[in-house]
C-alpha cells in the first residue's frame, strides 16, 4: 500500500470526524474538509503558502510568498490543528470570486 493511501485507521478517523460534524456542527459540513498535512520543504519565518486561481483556465497555483506580500483580501483557507488552537497553513486567494 502506498504511504499516501488511506488505511483502515484513516477511514475510521474520517468517519468519526464526519459524524461529529454532521451531528454536532451540521452547518460546517460544506465549509470544512480534511487536508493531509505534509511539506516538501521548510518555510522561512517570513514565508507563507498562498493559493491563487485562474477561473478561465480552471487552475489553482500554490506559491511561497513573503508574508509582507500577502494580498489584503487573502484569507486563511487551511489550518493545522494544535493543542493551542488552529495554525494557518495556507492563505487564499486574490480578489476573484470564490465558487
Steps between C-alpha positions, in 0.01 A plus 500: 500500500625847415594725790242745364216247484239496774513205738221367725602729787483804270155399377379453859634845589325659199173333596528620861583856396217503245248368754610756758463779246167371368348450845645792695596757233281429194544854367873430461458204262542708183755738655779268620675185384825317571837564340802274550770685692828471318781721383758477228736748666516738794359850469704789636341696784403780260341265240146368453321275252264701279251353254375690198247398239439559134133452426552507122756217495348331810839485671604550859863578578663473842807722545729596782498875551633745754241575771537869417376432145183321609206680333268693731205289386673168572335275757604189688386190309672205669609453858702254701337394825702543817445495873523880507250548216499498121816610318457647149667272246385665176362835393268549206434677254488826318205725421329252267164356605497165674266228372 
